[in-house]
Amino acid sequence: MSDLLDLPVTTLDGADTTLGALTAGRVTLVVNVASRCGLTPQYTQLEALHEEYAHRGFTVLGAPCNQFAGQEPGTAEEIQAFCSATYGVTFPMTGKVDVNGAGAHPVFRRLAAVPDVTGTAGDVSWNFEKWLLAADGTAVARFRPQTQPDSPEVRAAIEQALAR
């Protein structure tokens, strides 16, 4: 899946780039996020992971999505202000994307094929689904929305990917 890094993305501030340029060769936890979801407090854990592991070559990448019950209705500016002011988010964010259906962003079309721990792949189930990418862009794990970002299984997968 290393060509995943070549896929184009737009940052939350509107700059066109690629997934690889945005993640800068780091182990990356890609998360579809939303500001008005019951799981939104996961931003706190995501930011803590980002800060804890950044010096070792890790980042979180948030991808706002409004496909689940309209829970990310804001503009890019509103999303950025909310994440910064409410959760102190410093990790990179893409512009708002669709993660399922005909209009799904190419990154998420590819990530949907990655199975979770039970071997289940397919559509993104809800906000705050997570994929761990090795520095070379290989997807090494998928975690469903209810899995907390600082859970032992996520931490173990990050540690293993950083040791590659």
N, C-alpha and C positions, 0 to 999 in steps of 0.2 A: 504493500500500500504506500510505498514511498512517494509515488506520484501524487498522493493526496496533498503533499506539501506544495505542489505546483498549482493547485486550484486557486482561482482568484477569489478574494474576499474584499469586502469594503469595511473599513473601521467605523466605529461609532461616530467619529468626527467626519466621515465622508471620504477618507483617503482610499484610493484603490491600491491593493497590494496582493500578495499571495499568502496562503496559510503559513508557508515556510518562512517568509519574511516577517510575518507577524509574531511567530513563535520563536524565531531566531535560533533554531537548532536545539531547543530546550525540550525536555520531557514536559508534556502539556496535558492538563486535564481540561478537556473541552466540555462545556456545560451549556445546555440551552436554559436560559434564565428568564424570569418574569418578575416584575415589581409588585404585583398584586396577588400573589399566590400564597397559600398557606405554608409553602416551603421556602418562601423568600428569605426567612432568617438564615437559610443555609449560606447566604452571602457572607455572614460573619465567619463561618468555618472556612469557606473558600478563600477569603482574604487572609486568614490566619495561616492556612497551608501555603499560600503564595509567598507570604513573608518568611515563613519558617524554612522553606526549601529553595527559595530564589537563589541563594548563594551557591547552591549545589547544581544549578542548571535546570530549574523547574519553574513553570508558570501555569497559571490558570488562564483560560480563555473563555470569556462569557459571550454567548450568542443570544441576544434578546429575541424572543418569539412570542407572537400574539395569537397563536393557533389554538391555545387551550383556554377556553372560556373567556377570551378577551382579556387575559390577565397582564398583558404588556401593551396597553393602548397608547402610551406616550410617544412623543417625538424623541429623536436622538438626544436633543438637549435636555429634555425632561428626564429621560432614562439616566443620562450621565449625572445630572444634578442629584437625582434620587440616590443612586448608588454611591456617589461620593459623600453626600451629606449624611445619609442614613447609616451606611455600612463602611465608609472609609475605603471603598474599593479603589485599588491602584492597579489591578491586573488589566490587561488589554481586553477590549470588547469589540465585537463586530457590530455592524449595523444590524437592524432588525431583519430577521430571516424567517422563512417558512422551513420547517423541519420534516414535514410529511406532505404527501400528495404530489400532484403534477408540478407544482411550483416550488417543491423542496429545493433548498440550496444544494449544489453539487456535493459539498462537504458532507451534509447530512444524508444525502442519498447513499453515499459510500459508507458512512458510519452506521446506518441502519442495518447493513449486512453483517455487522460485528455482533457475535453472540454474547449474551451475558453469562454468568456463572452456571446457569441451568442449561445453557446451550441454545437459548431462545434469542433469535435475531428478529428483525422486522422493524416496523414503524416505531418512532419515538412515542412512548406511552403518556408522558406528561412533562411539565416543566421540571427542570433540575435533573434530567437524565445526564449521565456523565460517561465520557470515554477517555481513557488514558492512552496517549500516544507516546511512543518512544521518541527519542530525539531524531531518529531517521524517518519519522512519520508513520511507522507501523503501529496499528492499533493493537494494544496489548490487553486491554480490559474494558468492560462495559459495566456500569453500575446503574441500577434503576433509581428513579427519583427518591424513593424513601431511604435509600442508603445515604447515611450522613457522610459529608465530605471528610470528616476526621475519624471515620470508623476504622477499626483495625484492618479490615480488608482493603480499604482504599490506601491507607498508609503503607501496608505491606507491598501493594502493587507499585506505589510510587518509589519506595525504596529499591525494589527489584529493578524497575526501569532505570533508575539513576545509577545502579551498579553495572548495567550493561556496557 
